Amino acid sequence: IASCLVGSEMCIRDRRYRVQYKDAEGRWRVEHAGTNKQAAVRLLARRKREAAKGVQVNRDASPRTHLDTYAERWNARQRRIGKRNADREYSSYRRHVSPRIGSMPVGEIKPLDVLELSETLVARGEISPKSVRNCIGIVSSIFRLAVLEGAVEVNPVSQTPRDGLPSMGSGGGQTYTRDESLALVTDPRIGWDRRVVFALQFFTGMRIGETCGRRWRDWVPNVEPLGSLRVHTQYNDQPLKTAKSGDAKERTVPVHPELEKVLWCWQGQGFEAVYGRPPGPDDFIVPDPRTMAARTQSQATKSHKRDAELIGIPNKGSHALRRFMISAARSNGARRDVLE
């Protein structure tokens, strides 16, 4: 027999709680709230607040909903609010997380499951420790949506011991040597267009997304004492990685005389040889040969790996050229604040 607790509008049957409330449209709703009374009280208070604000409660929210289902809803929400990298993060989830815990109900996923996911991804060795941490961060973001909708009370990622996640180290990643960097820029076995990409990173320290996002109109050669590149976007005109709260963090990067020679040669001969026509101001400096759009992160990182293997040097990642430029500049007397 169900006994009704009048003060909290809460019912209990066999120690399983249900909450009863009016939704934003004035209709009475009854929702399962688990076996914890305090959690049921919090859920009832949250549902009342949502109804008062006119928020439509997601009727599909349930601890029995699979993580994959929540991931789909999370991705749709990320895209709707214009979250950059939403599709890339969802692709990472589908590739690395879904095969392992995607079919589990969100209410059954515990901190130990998150820890085992992390350890499994590390043991497989298919992705870097940083990428493993990124995958765990995606799971945490999905669970924040589940907590918001009332499917679960606690985000299990937040309860996972931090020392259980892989260490990213303090060295900031590997760095190419001078000879390795020069080989990537000059070796004729590497396509002309890709050597220009490497030269832009080697001489400017730009991130790979910033390099792929540069257009010819961003290059201002006729200024003293050095020409410059305007860095204000990444990839396909997306905001910079450093952009926050409308602050684009735009900066001007000096063009080294050797890089200037590369750009003049590429503009005058190389671009037309590769793409079949001279470049225009709105063209990307090194676009995707198939579409003339900006190269994607996947294209840039995969071609970098292939080129490194082609000329017989270890693949240290697409940021290794940027790290070399920073290290070389500082070891030769560059001021840290100016370089930053």
Secondary structure, 3 states (H helix, E strand, C coil): CCEEECCCCEEEECCEEEEEEECCCCCEEEEECCCCHHHHHHHHHHHHHHHHCCCCCCCCCCCCCEHHHHHHHHHHHHHHCCCCCHHHHHHHHHHHHHHHHCCCEHHHCCHHHHHHHHHHHHHHCCCCHHHHHHHHHHHHHHHHHHHHHCCCCCCHHHHCCHHHCCCCCCCCCCCCCHHHHHHHHHCCCCCHHHHHHHHHHHHHCCCHHHHHCCEHHHEECCCCCCCEEEECCECCCECCCCCECCECCCEEEECCHHHHHHHHHHHHHHHHHHHCCCCCCCCECCCCCCCCCCCCHHHHHHHHHHHHHHCCCCCCCCCHHHHHHHHHHHHCCCCHHHHC
